[in-house]
Amino acid sequence: VKTPVVGWDIGGANVKAARLDGKGVAPVVVERPFEVWREPGRLADVLAEIAQRLGPARSAGITMTAELADCFADRRSGVLAVLDAVEQALPDVSLRIFGTDGRFHPLPAARRNPERSASANWLAAARRLAYERSSALLVDTGSTTTDIVPIARGEVVARGRTDLERLRTGELVYTGALRTPACAAVRRVALAEGWCPVAAEHFAIAADANLWLGRIGPESYTCRTPDGRGTGRAETGARLARMVCAEADTLGDAGITRIAREIVGAQRRQIAAALRQVVRSLGALAPRRAVVAGSGERLAAEAARAAGLRPERLAELWGEDAARAAPAAAVAWLIAELHA
Amino acid sequence: VKTPVVGWDIGGANVKAARLDGKGVAPVVVERPFEVWREPGRLADVLAEIAQRLGPARSAGITMTAELADCFADRRSGVLAVLDAVEQALPDVSLRIFGTDGRFHPLPAARRNPERSASANWLAAARRLAYERSSALLVDTGSTTTDIVPIARGEVVARGRTDLERLRTGELVYTGALRTPACAAVRRVALAEGWCPVAAEHFAIAADANLWLGRIGPESYTCRTPDGRGTGRAETGARLARMVCAEADTLGDAGITRIAREIVGAQRRQIAAALRQVVRSLGALAPRRAVVAGSGERLAAEAARAAGLRPERLAELWGEDAARAAPAAAVAWLIAELHA
């Protein structure tokens, strides 16, 4: 393995890359929102553009979750399409694909076994964290999903490998700090007048709730708004009010705040319930500590506390940038250490 | 009022129009799927095209729900935009807008009070049904929503007027037979291995569940598929499987059927719960009969039975076409009878 090395985490809605110039230094991180299902044909260009921003690299480690995007007929063809885009975007770079078996594979081997390359990013981050924490739950809340990965006795002890298994075990929670449709997070909201069911319509997302409550600033609203409008207070309030088929005026700021709190609270409870499920399944091995990461780190920490775990910020261990793009940074470090 | 008269029900995802040549005859109905939020500027063209298919008319009655679409900053501007489109598309036609006060208003009056013209279509249908049934719940399940409108002693006795009030009272249930996102209908599904949470992602809709189960044919899948693919069995199965981040192969037909049943069952329970809520609120006036209508009539009838009501098909009273587009037909009849 030659440095500089770049670790890639190619998601369906965000691409993250971490460039490492030498062993043990903090990586330079680039995050780029890109909805692969809208323009799958542009993925290679987006990767090339990020590579250019990061500067030349000799080696690259790849993880992905973009293969789940519904522009691909199935995961197999999704993985192959991502691998094609990587190869096209990164010529002259030595490529290694991180698999759900916890190993790196050269491109031809990855192509022969596409399933192995699907959604292994959580494992890379946890593997690397296990160097530093021998007993912890990694809780990585991103824009769309939350990964909960148990580490015990210095090993990753996750029960699920595929996304389906991970959903069932609570290790993958399909809720995140930005893209989650509000109508998937809550069924009804408590208004001043009492409970009101919400419209089953893509009117508002978690980012609207977080922005309205001041939990994020407009610069962190990196995904599209559901209605294509801006992220000003009036526009955000209108999206949240529309969830109950109402105007912002009718509800008032207090009513909109109730809706926003309901969304964030439901997500917190959902992650906390999954944390308890994972803890229960570990029995005596259950960690007491949750290492929280990702752009939704705050939500992860709140859920950890609600589940009786002690949150620790991955940013304290890895630095802010690497903690927000934990799988990308982890893949870069893991690959740099391959022959260290 | 001059015949021929056309009744219009201008929704956010479907436009329905019913043309009546004389009093007491069955109307000719045109339904046209059109997602107004994608191309609000084309609404007038779509209306004009439908008007042309129906043939010349002297008078028109208008109801709408399209004003809720999030291409409009608020309902007020939504109503005004729809009225503009109507005026542009139907020159030389005498226009009357049906209001939430149960009356028809000329265009200038409707423009002065836009709120009154918002989402009054349910009231038109129930008003007309009250001619024939003095005690009944109208249960109209469309592609997106279900209207539950109580009629007692020959009068419409709904408690809500605005959509917000109607959501709260159970009179508007935001679930329908086609467009409802599966992730808004169910939180988890029972697979052979046990419960599995679903992805909070627009991977599948109610139409996929109904098509997979043979409850509708492909010709009734009149909205877009979430992934833009076709409505073949493999494509539909792939969408449903993706809800648990899985492949159709992995789940098998039986697993996909479980997911589809879970979606339809959840919608049935949701409508039944709202029916019970409406019945409870009526006390001694509560009807025993549910008159079911709309493209999701079957779901409405199942929910009615689950709530202990006796379903009767509106199609038996009004004919198949008029029952599927009940508000449009009702507005046509009501306007034709204005000076009868």
Boltz contact constraints between the chains, C-beta under 6 A:
constraints:
  - contact:
      token1: [A, 68]
      token2: [B, 245]
      max_distance: 6.0
  - contact:
      token1: [A, 70]
      token2: [B, 203]
      max_distance: 6.0
  - contact:
      token1: [A, 70]
      token2: [B, 227]
      max_distance: 6.0
  - contact:
      token1: [A, 74]
      token2: [B, 247]
      max_distance: 6.0
  - contact:
      token1: [A, 163]
      token2: [B, 245]
      max_distance: 6.0
  - contact:
      token1: [A, 164]
      token2: [B, 244]
      max_distance: 6.0
  - contact:
      token1: [A, 164]
      token2: [B, 245]
      max_distance: 6.0
  - contact:
      token1: [A, 164]
      token2: [B, 246]
      max_distance: 6.0
  - contact:
      token1: [A, 167]
      token2: [B, 196]
      max_distance: 6.0
  - contact:
      token1: [A, 167]
      token2: [B, 197]
      max_distance: 6.0
  - contact:
      token1: [A, 168]
      token2: [B, 196]
      max_distance: 6.0
  - contact:
      token1: [A, 174]
      token2: [B, 199]
      max_distance: 6.0
  - contact:
      token1: [A, 174]
      token2: [B, 200]
      max_distance: 6.0
  - contact:
      token1: [A, 175]
      token2: [B, 200]
      max_distance: 6.0
  - contact:
      token1: [A, 180]
      token2: [B, 200]
      max_distance: 6.0
  - contact:
      token1: [A, 183]
      token2: [B, 184]
      max_distance: 6.0
  - contact:
      token1: [A, 184]
      token2: [B, 183]
      max_distance: 6.0
  - contact:
      token1: [A, 184]
      token2: [B, 184]
      max_distance: 6.0
  - contact:
      token1: [A, 184]
      token2: [B, 200]
      max_distance: 6.0
  - contact:
      token1: [A, 196]
      token2: [B, 167]
      max_distance: 6.0
  - contact:
      token1: [A, 196]
      token2: [B, 168]
      max_distance: 6.0
  - contact:
      token1: [A, 197]
      token2: [B, 167]
      max_distance: 6.0
  - contact:
      token1: [A, 199]
      token2: [B, 174]
      max_distance: 6.0
  - contact:
      token1: [A, 200]
      token2: [B, 174]
      max_distance: 6.0
  - contact:
      token1: [A, 200]
      token2: [B, 175]
      max_distance: 6.0
  - contact:
      token1: [A, 200]
      token2: [B, 180]
      max_distance: 6.0
  - contact:
      token1: [A, 200]
      token2: [B, 184]
      max_distance: 6.0
  - contact:
      token1: [A, 203]
      token2: [B, 70]
      max_distance: 6.0
  - contact:
      token1: [A, 227]
      token2: [B, 70]
      max_distance: 6.0
  - contact:
      token1: [A, 244]
      token2: [B, 164]
      max_distance: 6.0
  - contact:
      token1: [A, 245]
      token2: [B, 68]
      max_distance: 6.0
  - contact:
      token1: [A, 245]
      token2: [B, 163]
      max_distance: 6.0
  - contact:
      token1: [A, 245]
      token2: [B, 164]
      max_distance: 6.0
  - contact:
      token1: [A, 246]
      token2: [B, 164]
      max_distance: 6.0
  - contact:
      token1: [A, 247]
      token2: [B, 74]
      max_distance: 6.0
